[in-house]
């Protein structure tokens, strides 16, 4: 359970001496990004600190049940804080602020980078990067536990949200014993697992169902055993769904028996995004994504390239 990392005590000292703390999750925030940011927000508020959460995008509406979600500000305030936490962001561009605020990543500001993506660039002045952790929130739970910070019921719900979403409701291969132990401890601390599963797993908007219908209909398998689906800009327009509503459908596309791995190509604003997943032990989709300038985890990764999708396109694997 203990985080073996020399920066842990240093983070503790920084927080002890800080008054104003800014927390930044990645853009298009998922459950782990939002759970990390708002969990820390609650912990620091309970310590009497003046905490703020700033994100590039508005959090998707399924996260409206998360405590303090209304406190998330869109866009960055002036960077005059005593500490700036950047959470769940494997690369600087994922925050959305790399071009407008390069100072965030040149170590001139008191930044703390906490993440579990193996491709993380250690861009913080302090870095707590644990690639074996199932979620950033599971690292944060251990940090809170080790530094004896207060853990309210609300913060526990935030942290459990990150574990729940990043393990695909405890179904992905990153659901190990430590992750389940942390989840159990969070439930013991009052985390609201019932709301998390109801809001994030058993609630689906009509636009989401229609989008998923198109993704499922467009699914095919290549000669090399790769399961592929595509979703175009027009599919988003026709259904009224936004990009965040893709969450979840990838698990269906990835469930085809004997598939090597799965890819969903989605088109948005002149860019094509690829989401890769695999259930196979011997396949590392992060390596595959890196061929297109992307990255991520061994079993779940992604990339973004400029361009658009044309109907005739076929995904081909070459050695
Ligand atoms: Mn994550």
Boltz pocket constraint, residues with backbone or C-beta under 6 A from the ligand:
constraints:
  - pocket:
      binder: B
      contacts: [[A, 32], [A, 33], [A, 88], [A, 116], [A, 134], [A, 135], [A, 136], [A, 166]]
      max_distance: 6.0
